[in-house]
Amino acid sequence: MKKPKNVNDALDSVHARLFAAGFALEQYLLNSQDLSPDDREDLEEAKDTVLDAHMLVTWIKDNIK
C-alpha cells in the first residue's frame, strides 16, 4: 500500500476498500450454495457491518472541510 498524500486520499482508499469488501461478501453469499444457516447469518452480519463502515466513511468525506 502506498502512503496517502492527505486525509482525503486516505479516506478515499478506506472508502474503496470497504465497498470492495462488502461487494465481495455479497457475491460470496449469492454464489455459495453450501453455507449453513448460521454461517450465512454470520456472513450477512459481517457484510452489513462492512457496508455500515463504508457509509460512515462516506458521511465523514461529505462533512470534512
Short mmCIF file of the C-alpha atoms (twelve columns), coordinates in Angstrom:
data_MODEL
# 
_entry.id   MODEL 
# 
loop_
_atom_site.group_PDB 
_atom_site.id 
_atom_site.type_symbol 
_atom_site.label_atom_id 
_atom_site.label_alt_id 
_atom_site.label_comp_id 
_atom_site.label_asym_id 
_atom_site.label_seq_id 
_atom_site.Cartn_x 
_atom_site.Cartn_y 
_atom_site.Cartn_z 
_atom_site.pdbx_PDB_model_num 
ATOM 1  C CA . MET A 1  0.000   0.000   0.000  1 
ATOM 2  C CA . LYS A 2  1.292   3.424   -0.865 1 
ATOM 3  C CA . LYS A 3  1.157   6.146   1.740  1 
ATOM 4  C CA . PRO A 4  -1.749  8.583   1.185  1 
ATOM 5  C CA . LYS A 5  -0.903  12.214  0.421  1 
ATOM 6  C CA . ASN A 6  -3.503  13.587  2.838  1 
ATOM 7  C CA . VAL A 7  -6.592  12.705  4.886  1 
ATOM 8  C CA . ASN A 8  -8.882  12.848  1.858  1 
ATOM 9  C CA . ASP A 9  -6.700  10.368  -0.028 1 
ATOM 10 C CA . ALA A 10 -6.715  8.067   2.995  1 
ATOM 11 C CA . LEU A 11 -10.498 8.292   3.265  1 
ATOM 12 C CA . ASP A 12 -10.844 7.572   -0.457 1 
ATOM 13 C CA . SER A 13 -8.733  4.449   -0.017 1 
ATOM 14 C CA . VAL A 14 -10.703 3.225   3.005  1 
ATOM 15 C CA . HIS A 15 -13.968 4.027   1.205  1 
ATOM 16 C CA . ALA A 16 -12.999 1.978   -1.853 1 
ATOM 17 C CA . ARG A 17 -11.680 -0.952  0.176  1 
ATOM 18 C CA . LEU A 18 -14.780 -1.168  2.346  1 
ATOM 19 C CA . PHE A 19 -17.024 -1.084  -0.724 1 
ATOM 20 C CA . ALA A 20 -14.961 -3.840  -2.363 1 
ATOM 21 C CA . ALA A 21 -15.121 -5.983  0.773  1 
ATOM 22 C CA . GLY A 22 -18.895 -5.525  1.054  1 
ATOM 23 C CA . PHE A 23 -19.335 -6.379  -2.632 1 
ATOM 24 C CA . ALA A 24 -17.139 -9.483  -2.299 1 
ATOM 25 C CA . LEU A 25 -19.116 -10.688 0.710  1 
ATOM 26 C CA . GLU A 26 -22.402 -10.112 -1.145 1 
ATOM 27 C CA . GLN A 27 -21.138 -12.071 -4.171 1 
ATOM 28 C CA . TYR A 28 -19.926 -14.897 -1.935 1 
ATOM 29 C CA . LEU A 29 -23.309 -15.081 -0.239 1 
ATOM 30 C CA . LEU A 30 -25.138 -15.101 -3.572 1 
ATOM 31 C CA . ASN A 31 -22.924 -17.794 -5.115 1 
ATOM 32 C CA . SER A 32 -22.417 -20.136 -2.143 1 
ATOM 33 C CA . GLN A 33 -24.954 -22.907 -2.062 1 
ATOM 34 C CA . ASP A 34 -23.461 -24.969 0.755  1 
ATOM 35 C CA . LEU A 35 -23.393 -22.470 3.624  1 
ATOM 36 C CA . SER A 36 -25.115 -23.452 6.819  1 
ATOM 37 C CA . PRO A 37 -27.823 -21.067 8.032  1 
ATOM 38 C CA . ASP A 38 -25.535 -19.986 10.892 1 
ATOM 39 C CA . ASP A 39 -22.624 -19.306 8.534  1 
ATOM 40 C CA . ARG A 40 -24.921 -17.388 6.173  1 
ATOM 41 C CA . GLU A 41 -26.223 -15.296 9.082  1 
ATOM 42 C CA . ASP A 42 -22.680 -14.561 10.295 1 
ATOM 43 C CA . LEU A 43 -21.551 -13.511 6.813  1 
ATOM 44 C CA . GLU A 44 -24.645 -11.325 6.344  1 
ATOM 45 C CA . GLU A 45 -23.834 -9.620  9.646  1 
ATOM 46 C CA . ALA A 46 -20.205 -9.116  8.602  1 
ATOM 47 C CA . LYS A 47 -21.315 -7.704  5.225  1 
ATOM 48 C CA . ASP A 48 -23.759 -5.326  6.929  1 
ATOM 49 C CA . THR A 49 -21.028 -4.148  9.297  1 
ATOM 50 C CA . VAL A 50 -18.612 -3.523  6.420  1 
ATOM 51 C CA . LEU A 51 -21.243 -1.580  4.472  1 
ATOM 52 C CA . ASP A 52 -22.161 0.433   7.586  1 
ATOM 53 C CA . ALA A 53 -18.484 1.369   7.921  1 
ATOM 54 C CA . HIS A 54 -18.465 2.314   4.229  1 
ATOM 55 C CA . MET A 55 -21.441 4.623   4.804  1 
ATOM 56 C CA . LEU A 56 -19.714 6.152   7.836  1 
ATOM 57 C CA . VAL A 57 -16.652 6.947   5.726  1 
ATOM 58 C CA . THR A 58 -18.995 8.437   3.102  1 
ATOM 59 C CA . TRP A 59 -20.511 10.662  5.793  1 
ATOM 60 C CA . ILE A 60 -17.070 11.731  7.032  1 
ATOM 61 C CA . LYS A 61 -15.936 12.537  3.472  1 
ATOM 62 C CA . ASP A 62 -19.092 14.589  2.892  1 
ATOM 63 C CA . ASN A 63 -18.723 16.524  6.150  1 
ATOM 64 C CA . ILE A 64 -14.983 17.112  6.384  1 
ATOM 65 C CA . LYS A 65 -13.935 20.607  5.417  1 
# 
